[in-house]
Every structure is written in C-alpha cells, then in structure tokens.
C-alpha cells in the first residue's frame, strides 16, 4: 500500500478504474448467471423485491462509475458542470413533490436559474469563503423576501421552508462534491479527483453494508415509522465498513491510514444518516422513490442515488479543510 502512494496519478487512476470496472463486471456476470438459473420475471411482478432492488443498484453503480470516469477526463471544469446538472435535476425532483403555488414561481426561478448557477460559478472560481455562506446566509434571506413580494401569505413559512431545504440539500450539499477537486494539499497537486472517488466509495459501501446487515441480521428498527431497515447495529456496521474501506484506500489520498479511517467514518456515518432524513421526507409525501409520486413502477429518481452524498459531501469537505488547515 505504501508503494502505491508513490505511483504517478495516471498509474493510480488506471489501477482504480481497473478494480472498479472489474468488480462491476464480476457482479454483473454473477447476476446474469443467477437469472439464467432462476428465470423468474420478478422485476415485472414485484418492482420492490430484493432482486429488483439489486438490479437497480447495479445499474446505478454502472452509471456512477461511467460518470466518475467522465468527471476524471473532463477535469475540474467538466466535473463542476456535471454536478451542476445533477443539482438541477435533483432539485426538480424535490420541488415537484412539494406543495407550491403560483406565488412561488418567482422564488423557484431564482432558485433554479440564479442561486444554482451562482453557487457553482463560485465553486469553479475557488472562492470557498463565499461558497460556504452564499446559500446558508444570502440565499436563505433572499428566498422569503422574494416570496413575500408575491403578496401571498398562505402557508408562507411552510412553502419557503421546503424550498430552502431543497436548495440546501440539492444545491449546497451536492456542490461540495466538485469542490473536493479544487482543494490543494501540499505534494498532492492534480489528484483532487481521488478525494471525490474516496468519498463516493466509502458512502456507497456504508449504504450497501447497512442494507445487507438490516436484511440478514434481525434487529429492532430504531425508527420503524420511517425505515424498518435502519437500526443501530446496521448503522454502525455500515459506518465501520465504510471507514475500513477508506483506510484501505488511503494510498489515493493525502491522508495517512489512521486519518483516512476517521475521515471515511465521518463521511459514511453522515451519509447514511442523511439518507434516513431524506427517507423521512418521502414517508411524509407518501412516496417510495423521488421522481415518482405513485411509487408503482419502481422507478428510482436521481435524488435517491445522491441523497447520502448530499449530506456526506459538505461534512467531509469542511472536516478535511478544518483538520488540515487548508486556506483554499
């Protein structure tokens, strides 16, 4: 592992992609063999079955791997644009399931076409001082002002709180992912994409392990009304599994093994808790998946795939900046 840390960025990324796509190919081949031995059209019969969930997760993993590859070859500018599009579609999924009125149109226009691009422009220009306060301070104060100017006081607080929360999660939280590409560590120039890979990997592992433990190990759900698969045992298992994988990947980061373990635990723990929060919102709205009001077809929205990342990215980003005292 220590020798891998001294490899060139090109050799390291080649090894990472070989491992990533090789693992996906093995899992895909295993899934094909399983379906050949068990030719049941379960996906069509029950879109919420474990088999259907596995297929959706596998498809999303392929898409995520390909998107990460595109982000790598397009550089920081391309990655910022890519995540900006993610934020746009995630916010659209979130808003379509909230109660909004005609009076909210100007507020929504400001959210989609002013706040969102402005946040990513600030990220692209490495203005991290403004980046961290643009939405929590300026946007949060501007949104209710724009709404008040519409002259509609009905459910004013509820309408604005939902729009503000959507902006916070879908724009502010997700914009920290490409910001990782722009952090500058001593003797770590040109390797920012590895931090993003590190974050996405540990968060994904934590979610998968938490789901597997909740299905295989009988445990009392902590919040049954929100999620029957969330328990303290499953959460700890997922967070520690993510931390362990993060420690194994320390050679692609500026961290030492112990530092990688702690940073990965922070990211994994916050990501799984964030996914629980977003699941609570879906329960309130009476849906199973973002982007699908009825939940009948089994379609999974983009926000379902990046919900954990929206929580983990800002906590991981600021933990790294604070611990390593990075000015940019």
Buried (B, 14 or more C-beta within 10 A) or exposed (E): EEEEEEBEBEEBBEBBBEEBBEEBEEBBEEBEEEBEEEEEEBBEEEBEBEBBBBBBBBEBBBEBBEBBBEBBEEEBEBBBBBBBEBBBBBBBBBBEBBEBEEBBEEBBEBBBEEBBBBBBBBBBEBEBEBBBEBBEEEBBEBBBEBBBEBEBEEBBEEBBBBBBBBBBBBBBBBBBBBBBBBBEBEEBEEBBBBBBBBBBBBBBBBBBBBBBBBEEEEBEBBEEEBBEBBBEBBBBBBBBBBBBBBBBBBBBBBBEBEBBBBBBBBBBBBBBBBBBBBBBBBEEBEBBBBBBEEBEEBBBBBBBBBBBBBBBBBBBBBBBBEEBEBEE
